[in-house]
Amino acid sequence: MVTTDRKLRDVEATPALIVDAAKVARNVERLAAYAMSHGIGVRPHTKTHKSLGMARRQIQAGAVGLTTAKVGEAEVMAEASSDLLIAYPTVDEYRCRRLAKLARGGVTVRVAADSTEGVEALAGAARAAGTRIGVLVDLDVGFHRTGAPSPSAALELAQHVTRHPSLRLDGLFLYPGHVWAPSDQQAGELERIDAPLSESVDLWNRSGLEAGVVSGGSTPTAYQSHLLTRQTEIRPGTYIYNDMNTVRAGFCSLDDCAATIVCTIVSTAAPGKVVIDGGTKTLTSDRNVTAPDSGHGLVVEYPDATITRLSEEHGEIDVARCERRPRIGERVTVIPNHICPCVNLQDAFWLRREDGGLEPMRVDTRGRLS
């Protein structure tokens, strides 16, 4: 159980995002040790914390570079690492031009691509800027969101990349986002991913191409990454903070949740329920991946309560099963279902240092949507 001895009154205003530095360190160091023991690089996805301070902690723990979704995030994260992967199709001239400028500034830039149109846009921007952009060919391994649909299609796209001197074919990209089975039950699903991945690498080799980087991974599969035998690096994001998605799926314990949201009880008027000052603008409307009927997160001090409904600024909590009823003005701690978008809703957060003090930190890439 998460300890509830936090000094909730230390924060003047709520809702407030609190990040526990000791838990962050433990989460980061644990994954770093696992990856090192298996010879796998960690390139954490910064979409979770959106913080230069947190990114630097990951780099100090041995991360080989950083991952972002959007170019705007990469432009900020270049302050923390000179090796960046944009794990998102970049196909419009505006964003490609910004990436080329970033690459020209001494940053190693890689982009995941799954279309000839995207490759052409990147090549044109890099050529105009007089620089080179690295490309990882996106291979769909089962999530069916982006990616070349087959190893042969991935090879064709890789060959297309090599026709452009302004681009550098760096390797393959995959995302096993459909794998949410418990860790000890993932072997079969990962074996089914490893087969087309190995086929792709072998096809490239027979065609005279090299997949020097094979970038994959997610938080749910992080500690089974060694089962993908051709993978060279992983890109988990949520692992640094964790949330109720990772807890309820069995990938961590409540005590591994480093990020929580302190809220205030603002109403007890409705029978059997209370209302907090955190709604969709704080907790988002995301349901839990493996337990969609579990509510919109966990109220730590009242584990028998259920956050049943959210509007923009109201969070309605069913407390009928609780031994005691929360009071007006009482502060409670919520672990949200999905921490990543919750962080993006905050301008800043409070870092709880190991000495118990609070340090304000910016959410540096908040709102960087392009």
N, C-alpha and C positions, 0 to 999 in steps of 0.2 A: 504493500500500500504506500502511496505517496505520503511523505510526512507533511503535516499541515502546520508546522511551527514557523512558517514564514511570517515576517512582520508586515501583514497586509496593509497596515496603516502608514507604512513608510512612503507609499505613493500618494501624492496629494489628490490626484484626479483619476477617475476610472471612466471607461475601461482602460486597462493598462496591460501591455505585454511585458512579462517578466521572463528573462532568460537566465538560467542557472549556470554560471561559468564552470562549476565543478562537473556538472553532468555533461556539458558540452565537451569538456576536455576528455572525459571518460569515453563518450561516444566516438569522438574523433580518433583517439588513440587506439581504441579497440579495433576499429576497422583498419586503421593503418597497420597494426600488428598482423591482422589476418592477411591482408593483401601482401605484405612483405614476405610472410611465410610461404606464400604460394607464387611469388614472383609476378604479381599483378600490380599494375599502376592504378592509383586512385586519382581521378579527375572529377572532383565533386561538383555537382550541379548547384549553382548558387541561387537558383530560383527559390530555394527554401528560405535562406536567411537574408539574402539581398544586402549583405553587409560586408564592407571591406574588412572590418575588424575580424569577422568570423572567417572570411576567406583567407586572411593572413594566418590565422591559427591553423587552418587546414594545410596551407603551404608549409608552414613550419613543422607540421607533423609528417611531411614527406610527400604530399600530393604532387603529381607530376605537372599539373596545370589546373585550369578551371574550366567549367562548362557554363554557358549561358544559353538562354533561349533566344533572346533578341539582341540586335546590334547595340541598342542603347545600353543594355546591361554590360555588354563586352567593353564598350567605351569607358565605363566606370571601372570595371574589374581589371582593366589593364594596369591600374595603379597597384594591384596586388600580385599580378602574375604577367609575365611576358609570353605565356603560352596558353592560348585560348581556343576553345572549340565552341562554335555556335551550333547547337543541336536543333536546328530548325531550318526549314526550307527558306532560303534567301533568294528571291526571284525578281524583285523589283529594282529598278535602276537606283533609286534613292538609297536603299539600304546597302546594295552592293557597292556603291560609290563610297559610302562611309566605311565599309569593311576594308576596301582597298586603301583608304587613307590610314586606317589603323595598322594595316600590314606594312605600309610604307614607313611608319613610325618606329619600326624595330620590333613589333610584336609578331610572334608566330601565330598566324590566323588559320584555323581550319573550319570548314563549313560542311555540314551534312547535306547531301544533294540526292534527289531521286528523279530528276528530269533533265532532259537535254536543254530545255528552256532555262532552267536554273543554272546549268553549267555555262551556257552561252552568256547569261547576264553577268555571272561572276568573272568570266574570262574577259569580257569587254571592259568591265570596271578596272580589273587588275592591269590590263594592257594600257588603258588610258592613264593610270597612275604610275606606271613604270615599276610595278611590283609583282609579287606572286602570292597567290592564295592557295592554301592546301585544301583538297577536297577528300572527304570520306564518303564513299558511295553507300547510301542508305539501303539496307536489305531488310525487307519485311520478313520477320521470323514468326509471325502469328498474331500480332496485335492489330494488324490491318488498319493502320492509321496513315502512315507514310511508308515509303520504301519500295524499291524495285521488287516486283512480285516473284522473282525466281533468281537462282544463281546465274542463269544464262543472261537474264535481263540486266543483272548487276554488272556482269562482265562487259556487256555492250556499252553500258554507261561509263564504265571505267575506261574503256578504249576511246570513247568520245572525249573524256577528260584529257587523255594523253595527246590529243591533237592540238592542244592549246598550250603554247610555251608560257603563257602567263599564269597557268595553273600547275599545281603539283599534286599528283595522285598519291595520297598518303595512306589510304587503306579503306577499311570497311567500317560501317556504323550499323548498330542494331539496337533495338529496344524491346526487351521481354516484358512489356507492360501488362500482358495478359496473365502472367504467372503470379497467383496469389495463394497458392496452396501452402500449407505449413512447410517450414524448411525441410523437415525430414521426409516430406512427400513430393519434393520438387524434382527428384532425379529423373523420372520418366519424362516430364515436360521439358526439362533442360536437354535431355538426350535428343528429343525431337527437334530442338533448336540447333543443337550442335551439328546435326547431320547436314542441313542446308548450308550452315556456316562453313563447315569443313569443305563441302563441295565447292563453295565459292572461292575459298582460298586456293584450293587445288586447281580450279579452272584458271584462276589468275596466274598461278605458277606455270602451268602448261602453256599459257599464252605469253609468257615472258614478262608478266607484271608481278609486282610485289605488294602485298598488303602489310606494310610495316606496322601500321596501327590497326588494331581491331578493337573498336570501342563499343562497349555494351553496358549492361548492368542496370540495376534499379535497387531501391532500398529493400523490397521484399526478397530479391534474389541475391543480395550482396554477399552473404556468407556461404553461398553455394556457387560462387562465381568460378571456382576452380573446375566445375563440371563442364564448363564451356571451354574446350581444350585449346581453341585457337584465339581466345580472347586475350588481349594484352593490357587492357585498362577498363575500369568501370566508372560509371557516372552517377552514383546514388546521390540524392539530395536530402530527403527527409531524415535520414539517419542521424544527422547532427542534432536535431531537436526531438524527433519522433512526435507522435500524435495518437489519437484514438484509433485511426486506421491501422497503424502498425501494432498497437497494443492488442486490439480485438482479433487481429489476424495471427497473433502469436509471435511476432518478430521482435518484440521487446517487452519489458515490464513497465508498469506505471512509473516506477522509479527511474526509468530511462528517459522520461519525458522532460526535456530541459526547458521547454517553452510553455508557459501557462498564461492565462488571461484573468486578471483580477477584475471582478465586477462588483457592483453594489446592488443590494436588494432595494428596489424603489417602490414596490407595491406588494401588499399582502391582502388586498381587498377581495379578490375572487376566491371563493371557497376551494380549498384543496390545492391552491397553487400560489406561487410567488412570481414576481417579475424582476429581472435584472436589467441593467442599463446597457446590455450588449445584445444587439440583434444581428441582422444579416450584414450590417456595415461593420461588424466586429468579428462574428463567428462564421460568416458566409452561410449559404444554404446547403452546403455539401452534406449529403448523407454518408453514413459509414459504408465503406466498400463491402465488407463481409457481414455487417449487421445493420442493414438499412433501417430497421425499425427500432434502433437503440436510442434515437434522439440525436440532438445536435451537439454532442460532446458529453463529457463527464464533469459533474460538480464534485470536486474532490472532498469537500467537507460533508457532503450529503450524497454518498454513493448510491442510495436507494431512490434518489430523485431522478427525474427524466426531463430534459429540456425538450418540450413537446412541440413548440411552435415559435417561429421567429418572424418578426416584422422588421422594418428598418432599424429601429432603435430599441425594440422590446424583445426580451427573451423570456418566454413563459415556461415556468418549471413546475411540473407536477410533483408535489411533495406529500401526497397522500400516504405513501408507504414509509415516510421518514418518522423516526422516533420523536424528533422534536421539529418544530417549525421555525424556519429562519425569521429573523426580526427585520423590521424596516431599518435601513442604514447599515446592516451587516454586510461585510465584504466576503465574497466567496471566490474560489479559484476554479477556473474552468480549463480543462484540457480539450481543445477542439478536435473535431473529426479530422480535419485536413489543415495542417498548420501553414502550408505554403501560401495560399491566398489570404489567410488571416494576417500574415506578416505584411503582405502588400497593402493592406488596409491601414497600416500604421505609418505615421511619419517618423516615429522613433520608438525605441524600446528601452527598458531598464535592464542592465546587466547586474545580476546579483553576484557580486564577487565572493570569493571563498572566505573573506573576513566578515561577510554579512552585509557589507555596504552596497549601496546602489550606485551605478554609474550610467548616465544617459548615453545612448548610442543611436546614431542615425540609421534609418533604413535607406541605404545609399542608392539603391536602384528601384525604389518605389515608383511605379507608374511608367517605367521604361518599356513601353509596349511596342515600340518600333525599332 
